[in-house]
Amino acid sequence: MTDVLVVGGGLAGGAAGTLLARAGRTVHVLERHSSPADKICGEFLSIEAQKHLEDLGINLAALGAVPINHIRVISNGQTVERSLPFVARGLSRRLLDEALLHLAEKAGVVVERGVRVTEIETHAASTSQGPRRADVILLATGKLPVRAEGIEAPPVLDAHVGFKMHWRANASIRRLLEDCIELNLMQGGYAGLQLVEGDTANLCLVIRRSRLAALGGRWEDVLMSLGGLSPALSALIDAQPLFSKPLTAANLAYGRLPRGRGESPVFRLGDQAAMTPSLTGDGMAIALRSAWLAAQFIMAGRSAADYHRALAKMVGPQVRRGMLLQRATEATMLRSAGISLLRMQPRLLRSIIRLTRLPDPAPPFRGERP
Ligand SMILES: Cc1cc2nc3c(=O)[nH]c(=O)nc-3n(C[C@H](O)[C@H](O)[C@H](O)COP(=O)(O)OP(=O)(O)OC[C@H]3O[C@@H](n4cnc5c(N)ncnc54)[C@H](O)[C@@H]3O)c2cc1C
């Protein structure tokens, strides 16, 4: 029996566990991976995500995060490159999530690795290592659902599938991607690439299931379709892949937002609560903000329903704008009109980027009433 049981030791789970332990709660985090693992993600850290991580005590520069000052958008053979309204960072999730779990342990959290949770009730969880009990349960399993009373995952029509692969960045890839995130917009999705620490390039792409099937359904078919879209993609496809096969995630529930009425007392965090299109590069910030908000509500003795309502209010507008952006980039006509407009209006891209961010920075966490 513990005060708080956090299911999932990713960004949201690690951050919430750390904050609650620092505020004096006994916390257990259950993580299914038994050792540091790669996770599907573009690994683009927005300014809001960086702020949350630095407030927690993560030193991104010391972990080797690389700066990203520019964005390059490519579609229909046209390219627009602009400076970002902030300095972003590229850092692998393998390093970042591990750093956060270490921080949690330092704060007193018991992190149990290699434990998979199979079902959650109000104060109990069934796991691969037997049952666990807690006063409060936080569901932070990211894109992976867990059976829990009162929580349903409605089916998503023609959902997106995500792929991720790391590549050894040779000199030409480093030159093409230095200081830059590149977004290749294509029918039914996009491919994003950028550098992370250690001369590594990350290619993360999202594609509608129907488009994937039309291409042939396999990763190799997707790669073939990317060749020639941009010089960086062509260089990457000839480079050395660092995983034996890509990481994949199916049924991405973009647009998910919490509902605050008549639901389970389990606090849902991160992607389990709110999922903005990955194209916006702010999902990690939302995961960290949800952890910050949940920790505040728990410390103030407030209910999960109150927390879900507050989270929906805080992140709902940006998620809805992100969904509009995603739809526009997937529609052929809008995409080609959009890229021409971006070329004509130098400030437009920066405005779009701002509109898909978290609102104000969160004040430091003090475990006070929200
Ligand atoms: C293709 C793609 C690209 C993206 N690119 C970006 C980007 O560039 N920038 C950005 O800010 N956001 C990006 N995102 C979004 C971002 O990755 C997520 O929003 C963020 O990781 C959510 O954090 P989380 O803590 O909710 O989940 P996760 O980080 O996924 O963590 C969940 C944890 O729970 C564990 N777990 C799962 N099931 C169980 C179980 N049953 N029992 C125990 N443990 C379990 C997992 O192993 C994992 O460690 C992207 C998302 C996708 C799909």
The ligand as a Gaussian input file, in Angstrom:
#p B3LYP/6-31G(d) Opt

LIG

0 1
 C        5.037000       9.663000     -33.957000
 C        5.096000      10.605000     -32.785000
 C        5.986000      11.665000     -32.785000
 C        6.028000      12.542000     -31.692000
 N        6.911000      13.573000     -31.689000
 C        6.944000      14.443000     -30.661000
 C        7.881000      15.507000     -30.622000
 O        8.745000      15.614000     -31.478000
 N        7.829000      16.384000     -29.581000
 C        6.907000      16.263000     -28.587000
 O        6.895000      17.100000     -27.682000
 N        6.021000      15.244000     -28.584000
 C        6.032000      14.331000     -29.575000
 N        5.160000      13.277000     -29.568000
 C        4.265000      13.123000     -28.417000
 C        4.998000      12.550000     -27.206000
 O        5.822000      11.474000     -27.586000
 C        3.992000      12.094000     -26.172000
 O        3.012000      13.082000     -26.027000
 C        4.637000      11.827000     -24.813000
 O        5.607000      10.830000     -24.926000
 C        3.582000      11.405000     -23.819000
 O        4.193000      11.088000     -22.603000
 P        3.514000      10.025000     -21.637000
 O        4.311000      10.055000     -20.387000
 O        2.052000      10.225000     -21.605000
 O        3.718000       8.617000     -22.376000
 P        5.055000       7.843000     -22.713000
 O        6.182000       8.770000     -22.802000
 O        4.713000       6.996000     -23.887000
 O        5.302000       6.918000     -21.448000
 C        4.443000       5.853000     -21.116000
 C        5.225000       4.871000     -20.284000
 O        4.338000       3.880000     -19.775000
 C        4.925000       2.605000     -19.924000
 N        3.826000       1.637000     -20.011000
 C        2.944000       1.490000     -21.022000
 N        2.042000       0.530000     -20.726000
 C        2.368000       0.059000     -19.497000
 C        1.805000      -0.933000     -18.656000
 N        0.713000      -1.627000     -19.014000
 N        2.394000      -1.167000     -17.455000
 C        3.496000      -0.460000     -17.062000
 N        4.068000       0.485000     -17.837000
 C        3.500000       0.770000     -19.043000
 C        5.740000       2.723000     -21.208000
 O        6.753000       1.753000     -21.288000
 C        6.287000       4.137000     -21.084000
 O        7.516000       4.198000     -20.414000
 C        5.118000      12.368000     -30.616000
 C        4.232000      11.287000     -30.621000
 C        4.217000      10.409000     -31.690000
 C        3.250000       9.277000     -31.688000

